[in-house]
Amino acid sequence: MAVVRNGREACTEYRVLEYLAQHTLVEARPITGRTHQIRIHFASIGHPIAGDRVYGHRKQRLPLKRHFLHAAQIAFELPSSGERLDLHSDLPEDLANVLKTLRSEGSTAL
């Protein structure tokens, strides 16, 4: 998977939430639904997802066993009934701990 000329179109909207020591916390919203879309888009602009050993840095800079990527909210309509489901999920403890450490090193909230 990669960003290439004449590849399949993909769009991800994002906004910066907070500048941290050596990292940036963003909210990303994939408009299309391509495989690894968010990971590939951020890597292609030189800002890979923390913990991503495939599209990012092989040697990790943070104490993570996975990427720092979390689906806080998802919404969709059930095909069988058309009922809309809105699901929310808090940041998992492992990611919250890393974020707390980064904030203690200095941050600028927007």
Secondary structure, 3 states (H helix, E strand, C coil): CCCCCCCCCCCEEEEEEEEECCEEEEEEEECCCCCCHHHHHHHHCCCCCCCCCCCCCCCCCCCCCCCCCCCCEEEEECCCCCCEEEEECCCCHHHHHHHHHHHHCCEEEC
